[in-house]
Amino acid sequence: MTTTRNNGISPLDVEIAALQGGSADLSQYAGKAVLVVNVASKCGLTPQYAGLERLHEEYADQGFTVLGVPCNQFLGQEPGSSEEIAEFCSATYGVTFPMTEKVDVNGEARHALYERLVGFADAEGHTGDIRWNFEKFLIGRDGEIVARFSPQTEPEAAELVAALESALA
C-alpha cells in the first residue's frame, strides 16, 4: 500500500468501478501522476473537458492521466446514464481519458476515493467538502496528493500546469 501525508492511505488504493462497468483499477496508475476531477455534463464549467483532454494528450507520454469522476450532487448537473455520459464526453469533447462510475463526492454516501481526497487543502487552505463540479486533485507518482485546485481553476492554468510538471519531474 502506498501512503500520503494526508491520511495514510493513497487514493489509488481504493476500489471504484469504471464508467462502462468493471473495475477502474486505480492501481494501474501507480508511478504516474493523476489529476482526479469530479465532472458533470450540464454545468457552466463543462467546457473544462476540452482543457482536461488537452492536458491528458500532452502529458500522457510522460506518465500522466486525467481521471474523470462523474457526480450528480451539484444541482443535478450529471443526470445521464453511464452510456449517455460516455457518449457526451466522446462526441462533444473527444474525451479519451479514463472515467469512473458516477459517485457521490460529499455527504454520508461519499465514495472512498473522495474520503481520501477531501482532507487535502488547496492553496487558499480549503479542505473538506467538494465545492462544485470540476474540483481537481493532483496525485504524484508516489501516490501522494500534491495539490488541490478549485473548480474555477482552468485545467491549463499556469499553477496547475506547474504543479503537474513538478509531479512528473
Secondary structure as UniProt FT lines:
FT   TURN            5..7
FT   HELIX           11..13
FT   STRAND          17..18
FT   TURN            19..20
FT   HELIX           26..29
FT   TURN            30..31
FT   STRAND          33..39
FT   TURN            44..47
FT   HELIX           48..59
FT   HELIX           60..62
FT   STRAND          64..70
FT   TURN            73..76
FT   HELIX           82..93
FT   STRAND          99..100
FT   TURN            108..109
FT   HELIX           112..117
FT   TURN            118..119
FT   TURN            123..124
FT   TURN            133..134
FT   STRAND          136..139
FT   TURN            141..142
FT   STRAND          145..149
FT   TURN            151..152
FT   TURN            155..156
FT   HELIX           158..168
//
